[in-house]
Amino acid sequence: MTDPKLFKLSEKDKQHYNKLIEKIDLDSKNQILSVIGPKISSMIDEGDLNNIEANLIKDISDLLGILELYPDLPHHSIRRILFAISYFCNEEDEIPDIIPNYGYLDDAAVVHWVVDSLKKELPIMPRA
């Protein structure tokens, strides 16, 4: 199962997530960022990554790159990044991560939605 089109965010989903984004506490940034490494390590330790999982890790990397490259991001942009990362790190989100082949569909959709929206607002990001 590698088709990301199996899970799409509706406008209702986006409205719901935008409300949650507004509630993100910027003071929790370091706490949220501290769980990314262990989360990605656990994904890798589970075995072969499918395309959705590999792209999800790439998108998380892009979000971290945005935080690093743009230290003066508006608070709303930082909240979106922190929301996407915290959603990814939440094992019990819309589709629990433990479900083989499907657990990361929602994470991938949410994280990619945030990455796409930020990339439209920022200057072109350099690629490593």
Residue, then its C-alpha position, 0 to 999 in steps of 0.5 A: m500500500t503506497d498510494p497517498k491518495l487513499f487518505k485525503l484531508s477534507e475542508k472540514d478536516k482542515q478547518h478542524y486542524n486549523k483550530l487545533i493549530e491556533k491552540i499550539d503553545l509556542d513554549s512547547k517547541n523544544q518538547i515537541l521537537s525532542v520526540i522526532g528522532p525517537k519516532i523516526s528511529s522507531m519507524i526505521d527499526e520496524g523494517d522496510l519503509n513504504n513510499i508513504e512513510a519515506n515521503l513522510i520522513k522527507d516532509i518532516s525533514d523539510l519542516l525542520g529545515i524550514l524552522e532552521l532556515y527561517p528563524d523569524l517565521p511568523h508565530h502562525s507558521i511555527r504553530r503549523i509546523l509544531f502541529a504537524i510534528s506533534y500530529f506525526c508523533n502522536e501514536e493514537d491520531e486519526i489512524p493509529d500508527i500501529i496499523p500496518n501499511y495504513g497507520y501513517l496515511d493520516d500523518a502523511a496527509v496532515v504533514h504534507w498539507v502543512v509543508d505545501s502551505l508553508k512552501k507557498e508562503l516562503p521563498i524557494m528553499p535551497r535543497a541540500 
